[in-house]
Amino acid sequence: MNQESWHAVTPQYSRYDAQIQRFSELDVVNFFDIQPRLKQSLETFCRLSGFSRLLVINSIDNSFYRNLITDQLKTLDSSKPSLTTESLNVSTLLGSYTCNEKGDIVTQSSGLLEKANGGFLVIPVTLLLANPASWQVLKSVLLGESVSPINANPQRIALSEPTHRFDIKVVLVGDRHQIADLEYLEPELYSGLALFSEIETEFALSKQTIEQYLGFVAWVIEKYRLPELTFGAIHRLMNAGARYTEDQHYMPIEILWYIALFEEARLTSSGQFLSEIDLDQALENRYFREAYLPERALADITDGQVIIETQGECVGQVNGLTVIDVPGHPMSYGEPARISCVIHFGDGDISDVERKAELGGNLHAKGMMIMQAFVSSALQLDEPLPYSASVVFEQSYSEVDGDSATLAELCSFVSALSEYPINQQIAVTGAVDQFGRVQAVGGLNEKIEGFYHVCKHQGFTGEQGVILPKTNLKHLALNKDVVESIKKNEFHIWSVSTVDEAVPIIMGKPFRGEDDESVISKIAQRIENFERHEHPPGIIERIRNWFV
């Protein structure tokens, strides 16, 4: 039921084989040809006049991309100067001068504004944030006001202070957070003063666009003098790209990502061509360099320091899936989390231990409330649930956030209520809405691989696997060892669209239905039995029962 084949868990690009076979014959597509919005923005910016002298570009904060923009401006209008800078203050912007004792100017140095006068100046947003006074000067220049260079020796005043007006256009480049901080300094940034564009980092892949993407890869190879790619290498590259973007239908168009991968693959290549094996080796080497933390976390589980069960059954306990992001570490990695729920008589409250201990974020709390609302709706209760519950991430000592554990928490909750056990061989991830629909979550590749490695080290049973949202299938690009295990039926992937599809897989019982064995029916029976115990028949009713 809902089990996916290995084809669904790794990108399949064989439909593009005809275009890949012609890779060496395709026209190259440069960086700006694959960035139509940015290209059009720069062309428009070059032609505009008046106060439209500022262009803000959202980009990775890297001088590599700022230099690309500067070069493109030179290409669009070679008659005008185009400069970029990696250091900035008011003095370097305006220039400076010194005077003698009589007040005559004796030395004068040009600033960036003067050097780029009549042309373009590309500036990192982060430099303006570090020197807010520079923004006020720059704004005055863009509005056509005159400014004066800095007197390098304020003790000697010029008889006639020099002033200048500059005909200059400025491009500010930074990431979204930096641009947001700039908007705080200048709330009216886009009210007639600036245009906006961005460098896109992903490219939608289709039958109509595949040649354009391959042409871009060919351009990277040609421009940076890298070895050619074999047919198999292109397939491996696209698989790695899908994993990087977390979407089988999108490829990265970050030049530095390609250069770094190709340069490392070149170390094991013949020098003329990069093969699939070369790219595989480069990716494996990268993982090896970064894998200390995930392997240490796995060792804690296999040593029994962190309890994760991958065999047997248990009431109220489920294996959830998490993604760990460690500051200062380049790689996110997946780790299973044991989620448990216990039930006791109460007023229907579900106690979120993470939230009460101030270890649960707002999104996690939202997911818990949605889960509670769905269960109450499914039970069709006229009164509050007569049981209270306590749900917790066991052996979790840091903040838990996000709603991706909602389906797992729901499974543990209804298991505790119905007393039906959960199969510990299966892990669960997915968000749930108030109608019981299972929604997409992030970090699927890392989550699945985290549970897979635990199952591998504790021993495959042939029944282990992961339940995930059906809408997440297009995000999968699993490592080849996981794919091989799925091929061998050692490990499994089940995709679901609703809670009704997920519960039978992990609990072996239908979630609802006319059958008395369904989870909802079992919970209803427990509630009915509780109410009988809580409200025993009175004396009159007992006397009436004697004569029945």
C-alpha positions in Angstrom: 0.0 0.0 0.0 1.5 3.3 -1.1 5.0 1.8 -1.4 7.2 3.5 -3.9 9.7 1.9 -6.2 13.4 2.9 -6.3 12.7 5.0 -9.5 10.6 7.4 -7.4 13.3 8.2 -4.8 16.1 9.3 -7.2 15.9 11.7 -10.1 15.2 10.1 -13.5 16.6 12.2 -16.4 16.6 9.6 -19.2 14.0 11.6 -21.0 16.7 14.1 -21.7 19.2 11.6 -23.1 18.9 12.9 -26.7 19.9 16.4 -25.7 22.6 15.1 -23.3 24.1 13.1 -26.2 24.5 16.3 -28.2 26.1 18.2 -25.2 29.3 19.0 -27.1 27.3 20.4 -30.1 25.0 22.7 -28.1 25.4 26.5 -28.1 26.9 27.9 -24.9 24.6 30.0 -22.7 26.3 32.5 -20.6 25.3 33.4 -17.0 23.2 36.4 -18.0 21.4 34.6 -20.7 20.1 32.1 -18.1 19.1 35.1 -15.9 16.5 36.8 -18.0 15.2 39.1 -15.2 18.6 40.2 -14.2 19.7 40.8 -17.8 16.6 42.8 -18.6 17.0 44.9 -15.4 20.6 45.8 -16.2 19.7 46.7 -19.8 16.9 48.9 -18.6 19.0 50.4 -15.9 21.7 51.4 -18.4 19.1 53.3 -20.5 17.3 55.1 -17.7 17.9 58.7 -16.8 16.6 61.1 -14.2 16.5 60.0 -10.6 16.5 56.3 -11.5 20.2 55.9 -10.8 20.1 53.1 -8.3 19.7 49.3 -8.8 19.4 47.0 -5.8 20.3 43.3 -6.6 19.6 40.4 -4.3 22.6 38.1 -4.6 24.8 35.7 -2.7 27.2 38.0 -0.8 30.3 37.2 -2.8 32.7 39.4 -4.8 32.6 36.8 -7.6 29.1 37.8 -8.5 29.7 41.5 -8.1 32.6 41.2 -10.6 30.2 39.4 -13.0 27.8 42.3 -12.7 30.6 44.9 -13.3 31.8 43.0 -16.4 28.2 42.9 -17.8 27.8 46.6 -17.3 31.1 47.1 -19.3 29.7 44.8 -22.0 26.4 46.8 -22.2 28.1 50.2 -22.4 31.9 49.9 -23.0 32.2 53.7 -23.3 31.5 54.3 -19.6 33.6 53.4 -16.6 32.3 50.5 -14.5 34.0 50.0 -11.1 33.4 47.8 -8.0 34.9 48.1 -4.5 35.4 45.9 -1.5 36.2 48.7 0.9 34.3 51.9 1.6 34.1 54.9 3.8 33.2 58.6 3.2 36.8 59.4 2.3 37.3 56.6 -0.3 33.9 57.6 -1.7 34.4 61.3 -2.0 38.1 61.6 -2.2 40.3 63.9 -0.2 42.5 67.0 -0.3 45.0 68.9 1.8 45.7 72.7 2.0 48.7 74.7 2.9 48.8 77.4 5.5 47.3 80.0 3.1 44.3 77.8 2.4 45.4 76.8 -1.1 44.7 73.2 -2.1 48.1 71.5 -2.6 47.2 67.8 -2.9 44.0 66.1 -4.1 43.1 62.4 -4.4 40.2 61.1 -6.4 37.4 59.1 -4.8 35.3 56.3 -6.2 32.6 58.8 -7.3 35.0 60.7 -9.4 36.7 57.6 -10.9 33.3 56.2 -11.9 31.8 59.6 -12.9 29.6 59.2 -16.0 29.5 55.4 -15.5 28.6 52.7 -12.9 29.7 51.9 -9.4 29.0 48.5 -7.9 29.0 48.4 -4.1 28.3 45.6 -1.6 25.3 46.5 0.7 27.3 45.2 3.7 29.8 48.1 3.2 27.0 50.7 3.4 25.6 49.0 6.5 29.1 49.1 8.2 29.4 52.8 7.2 25.9 54.4 7.4 27.3 57.9 6.7 28.4 56.7 3.3 24.7 56.0 2.4 23.7 59.6 3.1 26.5 60.9 0.9 25.6 58.4 -1.8 21.9 59.3 -1.6 22.7 63.0 -2.1 24.8 62.3 -5.1 22.1 60.1 -6.7 19.6 63.0 -6.1 21.9 65.4 -8.1 23.2 67.4 -5.1 26.7 68.7 -4.9 29.2 67.2 -2.4 32.7 68.0 -1.3 35.7 65.8 -0.8 37.1 65.3 2.7 39.8 67.6 4.1 42.5 65.3 5.2 44.0 67.9 7.5 41.0 69.7 9.2 43.4 72.2 10.9 44.0 73.9 7.6 40.8 75.2 6.0 40.6 75.8 2.2 39.8 79.3 1.1 37.4 77.8 -1.4 36.0 74.4 -0.6 35.8 72.2 -3.7 32.3 70.9 -4.6 31.3 68.5 -7.3 28.2 67.0 -8.9 28.5 63.5 -10.2 26.6 61.8 -13.1 26.8 58.2 -11.8 24.7 55.1 -11.5 25.1 52.8 -8.5 24.4 49.1 -8.2 24.0 47.8 -4.6 24.5 44.0 -4.3 23.7 42.0 -1.2 21.6 39.1 0.2 18.0 39.5 1.4 18.9 40.1 5.1 21.4 42.9 4.2 18.9 44.5 1.8 16.2 44.3 4.6 18.7 46.2 6.9 19.3 48.8 4.2 15.5 49.3 3.9 15.4 50.0 7.7 18.0 52.8 7.1 16.0 54.0 4.0 12.3 53.1 4.2 11.5 54.9 0.9 14.2 52.9 -1.0 11.8 51.8 -3.7 9.6 54.9 -3.8 11.1 56.2 -7.1 14.7 56.0 -6.0 15.7 52.4 -6.8 15.0 49.5 -9.1 15.1 45.9 -7.8 16.3 42.6 -9.3 18.0 39.5 -8.2 20.4 36.8 -9.2 18.4 33.6 -9.4 20.1 30.5 -8.0 17.8 27.8 -9.5 16.6 27.0 -13.0 13.4 25.1 -13.8 14.1 22.0 -15.9 11.8 20.8 -18.7 11.8 19.5 -22.2 11.8 23.2 -23.4 14.6 24.4 -21.1 17.0 21.4 -20.9 19.2 22.6 -23.8 19.5 26.0 -22.2 20.6 24.4 -18.9 23.2 22.2 -20.7 24.4 25.2 -22.6 25.0 27.0 -19.3 27.0 24.0 -18.0 29.0 24.1 -21.3 29.7 27.9 -20.8 31.0 27.3 -17.2 33.4 24.6 -18.6 34.5 26.8 -21.5 34.9 30.0 -19.5 36.8 28.5 -16.6 38.8 26.0 -18.7 37.5 22.8 -17.1 37.5 19.3 -18.5 34.6 18.1 -20.7 31.9 15.9 -19.2 31.0 12.4 -20.3 27.4 11.3 -20.8 27.4 9.6 -17.4 28.9 12.6 -15.7 26.1 14.8 -16.8 23.5 12.5 -15.4 25.5 12.4 -12.1 25.8 16.1 -12.1 22.1 16.6 -12.5 21.4 14.1 -9.7 23.7 16.1 -7.5 22.0 19.3 -8.6 18.6 18.0 -7.7 19.8 17.1 -4.2 21.4 20.6 -3.8 18.1 22.3 -4.8 16.0 19.7 -3.0 13.8 19.5 -6.1 14.1 17.1 -9.1 12.6 19.7 -11.4 15.2 22.4 -10.6 18.9 22.7 -11.2 21.3 25.1 -9.4 22.8 27.9 -11.5 25.4 29.0 -8.9 28.6 29.1 -10.9 30.9 28.6 -7.8 29.0 25.4 -7.0 30.0 23.9 -10.4 33.5 25.2 -10.3 34.2 23.7 -6.9 32.7 20.3 -7.9 34.5 20.2 -11.2 37.9 21.3 -9.8 37.8 18.5 -7.2 36.6 15.9 -9.7 39.5 16.9 -11.9 42.0 15.6 -9.3 41.0 12.0 -10.1 40.3 12.4 -13.8 42.4 11.9 -16.9 42.6 15.7 -17.2 40.6 15.8 -20.5 37.3 14.4 -19.4 35.3 14.2 -16.1 33.5 10.9 -15.7 30.6 9.8 -13.5 33.2 8.1 -11.2 35.2 11.3 -10.9 32.1 13.3 -9.8 31.1 10.5 -7.4 34.5 10.5 -5.8 34.5 14.3 -5.4 31.1 14.1 -3.7 32.2 11.3 -1.5 35.3 13.1 -0.5 33.3 16.2 0.4 31.0 14.1 2.6 33.9 12.4 4.3 35.4 15.8 5.2 32.1 17.0 6.7 30.8 13.8 8.2 32.3 13.8 11.7 29.2 15.2 13.5 26.6 12.9 11.8 28.8 9.9 12.3 29.3 10.8 16.0 25.5 11.2 16.4 25.0 7.8 14.8 27.6 6.3 17.1 25.6 7.6 20.1 22.5 5.6 18.8 24.4 2.4 17.9 26.2 2.5 21.3 22.8 2.8 23.1 23.4 6.2 24.5 20.4 7.5 22.5 17.6 5.0 22.4 16.1 4.4 18.9 14.3 1.1 18.3 14.1 -0.2 14.7 12.4 -3.5 15.5 9.3 -4.6 17.4 6.2 -2.7 18.4 5.3 -0.2 21.1 2.2 1.6 22.2 2.5 5.4 22.1 6.0 5.5 20.7 7.0 6.4 17.2 10.3 7.2 15.3 10.1 10.8 14.0 12.7 12.3 11.7 14.6 15.5 12.3 17.2 17.6 10.5 20.1 18.9 12.5 21.7 22.3 11.6 24.8 23.1 13.6 26.2 26.7 13.5 29.6 26.7 11.9 29.1 23.4 10.2 28.4 23.3 6.4 26.3 20.2 6.3 22.8 19.5 7.6 22.2 15.9 8.6 19.3 13.7 9.6 18.7 12.0 12.8 15.7 9.9 14.0 13.9 11.1 17.2 11.9 9.0 19.5 8.5 10.6 20.1 6.4 9.2 22.9 2.9 9.9 24.3 1.3 8.8 27.5 -2.4 9.0 28.4 -4.1 9.6 31.7 -7.6 10.7 32.9 -8.0 14.4 32.5 -9.8 17.3 30.8 -8.7 16.6 27.2 -5.6 18.8 27.3 -2.6 17.7 25.2 0.5 18.7 27.1 3.4 19.6 24.8 6.4 19.0 27.0 8.8 20.7 24.6 6.7 23.9 24.7 6.3 23.9 28.5 10.0 23.4 28.9 10.6 26.3 26.5 12.3 23.9 24.1 9.6 24.1 21.5 9.3 26.8 18.9 6.1 28.5 17.6 5.8 26.4 14.5 6.0 23.2 16.6 3.3 24.5 18.9 1.1 25.3 15.9 1.5 21.8 14.6 0.5 20.4 18.0 -2.6 22.5 18.1 -3.6 21.5 14.5 -3.1 17.8 15.4 -5.3 18.1 18.4 -8.0 19.9 16.4 -7.9 17.1 13.7 -8.2 14.3 16.3 -11.1 16.0 18.1 -12.9 16.5 14.7 -12.3 12.9 13.6 -13.7 11.6 16.9 -16.8 13.8 16.5 -16.8 14.6 20.2 -19.7 16.5 21.8 -17.7 17.0 25.0 -14.0 17.4 25.7 -11.9 14.2 25.5 -11.9 12.6 29.0 -8.2 11.8 28.6 -5.2 14.1 28.8 -2.0 13.4 27.0 1.7 14.2 27.4 3.8 14.3 24.1 7.6 14.6 24.2 10.7 14.3 22.1 12.7 11.8 24.2 16.4 12.6 24.8 16.1 16.0 23.1 18.1 18.7 24.8 17.9 21.6 22.3 15.1 23.6 20.8 12.6 21.7 18.5 10.8 23.8 15.9 8.9 23.2 12.7 5.7 21.3 12.0 7.3 18.3 10.2 6.8 16.0 13.2 3.0 16.6 13.4 2.1 13.3 11.6 4.5 11.4 13.9 3.1 13.0 17.0 -0.5 12.3 15.8 0.4 8.6 15.4 1.9 8.4 18.9 -1.2 10.2 20.3 -3.8 7.9 18.6 -1.7 4.9 19.5 -1.8 5.8 23.2 -5.5 6.5 23.0 -6.4 3.3 21.2 -3.7 1.1 22.8 -2.8 -0.2 19.3 1.0 -0.5 19.0 3.2 1.3 16.5 5.6 -0.6 14.3 9.1 0.6 15.3 10.5 -0.5 12.0 8.9 2.5 10.3 9.8 6.2 10.8 7.4 9.0 10.0 7.7 12.6 8.8 5.1 15.1 7.5 2.9 18.0 8.5 -0.9 17.6 9.0 -3.7 20.1 8.4 -7.0 20.2 10.3 -8.6 18.0 7.6 -6.0 15.2 8.0 -4.2 16.0 4.8 -0.4 15.2 5.0 1.6 18.2 3.8 5.2 18.6 2.5 8.1 19.2 4.8 11.8 20.0 4.2 15.1 18.1 4.5 13.7 14.8 3.2 16.9 13.3 1.9 18.8 13.9 5.1 15.9 12.6 7.2 15.5 9.4 5.3 19.3 8.7 5.2 19.6 9.4 8.9 17.0 6.6 9.7 18.5 4.4 7.0 21.9 4.4 8.6 20.5 3.6 12.0 18.6 0.6 10.5 21.7 -0.5 8.7 23.9 -0.5 11.8 21.2 -2.2 14.0 20.4 -4.8 11.3 18.0 -4.8 8.4 14.8 -6.7 8.9 13.4 -6.2 5.4 10.4 -4.3 6.7 12.0 -1.0 7.7 11.4 2.3 5.9 10.0 5.8 6.0 6.5 7.2 5.6 6.5 10.7 3.9 4.1 13.1 2.2 3.4 12.2 -1.4 4.0 15.8 -2.3 7.6 15.4 -1.2 8.5 12.7 -3.8 9.8 15.3 -6.2 12.3 16.4 -3.6 14.1 13.1 -3.3 17.6 12.5 -4.5 18.8 9.8 -2.2 22.4 8.6 -2.0 23.1 5.5 -4.0 23.5 3.1 -1.0 19.9 3.9 0.1 18.6 3.4 -3.5 20.4 0.1 -3.7 18.8 -1.0 -0.4 15.4 -0.1 -1.8 16.1 -2.1 -4.9 16.9 -5.1 -2.7 13.7 -4.6 -0.6 15.9 -4.1 2.5 14.4 -0.6 3.0 11.2 1.0 1.9 9.5 4.3 1.2 5.8 4.8 1.6 4.2 8.1 0.3 0.8 9.2 1.8 -1.6 12.0 1.2 -3.8 11.7 4.3 -3.7 10.4 7.8 -6.1 7.6 6.8 -3.4 6.3 4.5 -0.5 6.6 7.0 -2.1 4.9 10.1 -2.7 1.5 8.5 0.9 1.3 7.3 2.5 2.1 10.7 -0.2 0.6 13.0 -1.7 -2.2 10.9 -5.3 -1.0 11.6 -7.5 1.3 9.6 -7.8 4.8 11.0 -11.6 5.0 10.7 -14.5 3.1 9.2 -17.4 0.9 10.2 -15.1 -1.8 11.4 -14.9 -2.1 15.2 -11.1 -2.7 14.8 -10.5 0.8 13.4 -8.4 3.2 15.5 -11.2 5.7 15.8 -13.7 3.0 16.9 -11.2 1.7 19.5 -10.8 5.2 20.9 -14.5 5.7 21.0 -14.9 2.4 22.9 -12.3 3.5 25.5 -14.2 6.8 25.9 -17.5 5.0 26.4 -16.0 2.6 28.9 -14.5 5.5 30.8 -17.8 7.4 30.9 -19.5 4.3 32.3 -16.9 4.0 35.0 -17.1 7.8 35.7 -20.9 7.9 35.8 -22.2 4.6 37.4 -26.0 4.0 37.3 -28.0 5.6 40.1 -30.3 3.7 42.7 -33.5 4.2 40.6 -31.8 2.9 37.5 -30.4 -0.1 39.4 -33.8 -1.0 40.8 -35.3 -0.7 37.3 -32.6 -3.0 36.0 -33.7 -5.7 38.6 -37.1 -6.0 36.8 -35.7 -6.1 33.3 
